[in-house]
Amino acid sequence: MYVSPAVRSIVDDPLEGESVTLLVEVEDGYEPGVDAVAERIEDLGGSIEDRRRFGTLVVSISQSDVEQLCDLDGLAIVETDNAVTIDPDGAGEDVEYDVE
């Protein structure tokens, strides 16, 4: 499973009381399927905000629950919703800006 660098940083150092929106892609052909993964995410306290093509769920979840989400079976990719955002550099969430 691929976990983006931004999600790994949330797993390592979650902000208590803060939520995050993630894109969670379910493995192709995973049985019992996308609906079962969505139910398990909801059991963790997450909410399914949208369903996209290719088995991708848009999930809102507490940062403190992201590690448990990443441990679920059947996931192919977990990344922030910024991963599909095109910024001026075109690099999405992989950009680290120097803040001075």
C-alpha positions as CSV (number, residue, x, y, z in Angstrom):
1,M,0.0,0.0,0.0
2,Y,1.2,3.5,-0.8
3,V,0.9,6.1,2.0
4,S,1.8,9.6,0.9
5,P,4.5,11.6,2.8
6,A,1.8,14.0,4.1
7,V,-0.2,11.1,5.5
8,R,2.9,9.5,7.1
9,S,3.6,12.8,8.9
10,I,0.0,12.9,10.2
11,V,0.4,9.3,11.5
12,D,3.7,10.2,13.2
13,D,2.5,13.4,14.7
14,P,-1.3,13.8,14.7
15,L,-2.9,17.1,15.9
16,E,-5.4,16.3,18.6
17,G,-8.9,17.6,17.8
18,E,-8.0,18.3,14.2
19,S,-9.5,16.4,11.2
20,V,-8.2,15.8,7.8
21,T,-9.7,14.9,4.4
22,L,-8.1,11.9,2.7
23,L,-8.4,10.1,-0.6
24,V,-8.5,6.4,0.1
25,E,-8.3,4.0,-2.9
26,V,-9.4,0.4,-2.4
27,E,-7.4,-2.3,-4.1
28,D,-8.7,-3.5,-7.4
29,G,-10.8,-6.7,-7.0
30,Y,-10.7,-6.5,-3.2
31,E,-13.3,-8.6,-1.6
32,P,-15.6,-7.8,0.3
33,G,-15.4,-4.5,-1.6
34,V,-15.5,-0.8,-1.4
35,D,-18.7,-0.7,0.7
36,A,-17.1,-2.9,3.4
37,V,-14.1,-0.6,3.6
38,A,-16.4,2.4,3.8
39,E,-18.2,0.8,6.7
40,R,-14.9,0.1,8.6
41,I,-13.9,3.7,8.1
42,E,-17.1,4.8,9.6
43,D,-16.6,2.4,12.5
44,L,-13.3,4.3,13.2
45,G,-15.3,7.6,13.4
46,G,-14.6,8.7,9.8
47,S,-17.2,9.9,7.4
48,I,-17.4,9.2,3.7
49,E,-17.8,12.6,2.0
50,D,-17.8,11.3,-1.6
51,R,-17.2,8.3,-3.7
52,R,-15.1,8.7,-6.9
53,R,-14.2,6.5,-9.7
54,F,-11.8,3.5,-9.4
55,G,-12.8,2.7,-5.9
56,T,-11.7,6.0,-4.3
57,L,-13.4,7.3,-1.2
58,V,-13.1,10.9,0.1
59,V,-12.9,10.5,3.8
60,S,-13.0,13.0,6.6
61,I,-11.4,11.7,9.8
62,S,-9.7,12.8,13.0
63,Q,-6.0,13.0,12.6
64,S,-5.6,10.8,15.7
65,D,-7.5,8.0,13.8
66,V,-5.5,8.1,10.6
67,E,-3.0,5.4,11.8
68,Q,-5.9,3.0,12.4
69,L,-7.3,3.8,9.0
70,C,-4.0,3.0,7.4
71,D,-4.0,-0.4,9.1
72,L,-7.3,-1.5,7.3
73,D,-7.1,-4.4,4.9
74,G,-7.8,-3.7,1.2
75,L,-6.3,-0.3,0.8
76,A,-4.1,0.5,-2.2
77,I,-3.4,4.3,-1.6
78,V,-4.0,6.7,1.2
79,E,-3.2,10.4,0.5
80,T,-4.5,13.8,1.4
81,D,-7.0,15.5,-0.8
82,N,-4.3,18.0,-1.7
83,A,-2.6,15.2,-3.7
84,V,-4.8,15.9,-6.7
85,T,-4.5,19.7,-6.4
86,I,-2.4,21.4,-9.0
87,D,-0.4,24.2,-7.4
88,P,1.8,26.7,-9.3
89,D,4.6,24.2,-9.3
90,G,2.4,21.2,-10.3
91,A,3.8,19.1,-7.5
92,G,0.7,18.8,-5.2
93,E,1.2,17.7,-1.6
94,D,4.9,16.8,-2.1
95,V,6.0,20.4,-2.0
96,E,7.5,21.7,1.2
97,Y,7.6,25.4,1.4
98,D,10.2,27.3,3.4
99,V,8.4,29.5,5.9
100,E,10.5,32.3,7.3
